[in-house]
Amino acid sequence: MTIAEKKTQRFQGKRHRLDRPELLAPAGNLEKLKFAVHYGADAVYIGGQKYGLRSNADNFSFEEMKEGVEFAARYGAKVFVATNIYAHNEDIDGLEEYLRKLEEVGIAAIIAADPAIIETAQRVAPKLEVHLSTQQSTLNWQAVQFWKDEGLPRVVLARETSFQEIAEIKKHVDIEIEAFIHGAMCSSFSGRCVLSNHFTDRDSNRGGCCQSCRWKYDLFVDDMPLYSEDEDKFTMGSKDLCMIEYLPELIEVGVDSFKIEGRMKSIHYVATVVNVYRQAIDAYFADPEQFELKQEWVEEINKAANRPLNTGFFLDTPGAEDHIYEAEEKAAPYDFAGVVLEYDDQTGFAVVQQRNHFKLGQEVEFVGPKGTFFKQTVSEMTDRDGAALEAARHPLQQIRIRTLKPVHPMDMMRKKTGGK
């Protein structure tokens, strides 16, 4: 079979622009997947137990993938699987079987960087779309054209791509473009860090990154440390990306999929960030001409922020002010305190599963999809049997709380950090 004949069997069709941008959320486990979809994600990306770059995440068995796909389908959402390692020879054994199984359980697409994995997927699992991972560090339209010619319907651009570069790519190539719009930024060039390999023998490009850029370091001059024992040490981590302020520009430049980083992040983080971007996207498309950034969206984002925020490479090359060289305080001022399991309209009591300590007299917030939000003081709480409680001290304990307004299953309850 000639190369031309092989290419006719690959992806065909006009998929270069979605009707509206897809909101793509991370999920480190099945529970996070369900929260991401429930709070408004159009698609979720996960890791299997092989070939992904987050070996420390819970990751998914094939049975969990199947359950996740079925749950997402009820909301009209899709599930993608990251298979984005750079494979060594020993990684290839079992690859065909793994990809066929992904296709069998209903995964919509894989996210891949290694040409061996890409070609194998196209050959043995043709129903799986293949999206090019950001690990390929794709920055120019000729490279994007190459991957389109190889049959890929979507390219996830390098984190270092600017607005101008995206516009140039969309001008030359009819293809879906996915870009990170929120979350942690690698201090190295995307897909090229080897600090972890040198320091700990953990391969960052095979799922073992030890995040050495966020360690605390001493600096020495002529063998003399610049820091004393009681001083904060030097770090070199970058600030986190946040593009909520530039949502119209992201849409207008032609980004087809808005990707949120964070498969290792908490349920509270994933649900909060997805909820905000869902509201903002919907508000824009409801009335583009009158769209305005709401301060409440910014406040919500900050409640889930792990580090200070910036705009990454979209507007300009980050400078020293975009990195964290000194000790940082926890940016997020709120903790995830509980999740609503049930609500009784007759009594006004909700059953909340405890996820963090809270007590009587404490102010909490209830948050749900599509802007559900209110504050209240915990005025009355009991256990399932009706025995009065003063505090929720036990992990996953189910507690009845009187709420000021109706709540719904999977609504979150949170509290100010340190408010115990």
Number of C-alpha atoms within 10 A of each C-alpha: 5 6 8 8 9 12 13 11 12 17 19 12 7 11 13 15 16 15 6 14 19 19 23 28 30 25 30 25 22 19 11 25 29 21 24 28 30 21 25 23 30 23 24 27 24 28 28 24 15 21 23 23 22 25 18 13 19 17 21 20 15 15 10 15 25 18 16 26 22 17 19 22 15 10 14 12 21 23 27 26 23 21 27 29 25 23 17 9 6 7 13 13 9 10 17 15 11 18 21 17 14 23 19 14 17 20 22 19 21 27 27 27 24 18 14 13 24 22 14 16 25 20 14 15 20 16 18 20 23 28 26 28 24 23 23 21 20 21 19 16 18 13 15 26 18 12 18 20 13 19 22 22 23 24 27 28 25 22 23 22 21 18 17 11 16 21 16 14 22 19 12 13 16 17 22 24 26 25 22 25 27 25 24 21 19 18 16 13 13 17 20 13 17 16 18 18 16 9 11 12 13 16 20 22 21 20 19 18 21 18 14 18 18 15 12 16 15 14 12 10 7 5 7 9 11 12 14 9 8 6 10 15 17 18 19 17 23 26 23 23 25 23 20 21 16 13 18 18 12 22 17 10 17 22 27 26 26 25 24 25 21 16 24 19 17 15 21 24 23 27 29 26 26 29 27 23 24 20 17 22 20 13 15 17 14 11 10 12 8 9 15 14 15 13 10 11 20 14 12 16 23 20 21 22 23 20 20 19 21 19 20 27 16 21 11 12 12 16 9 9 10 18 18 19 18 14 12 12 10 12 14 18 16 20 21 22 23 29 25 24 18 17 20 13 11 6 9 15 22 25 26 26 22 21 21 19 18 21 19 16 13 15 16 23 18 23 25 21 21 14 14 12 15 15 16 15 15 20 15 16 24 19 16 12 8 10 10 13 16 14 17 23 14 12 12 14 16 21 25 25 21 20 22 15 14 12 25 19 14 20 22 27 25 22 22 17 14 9 14 12
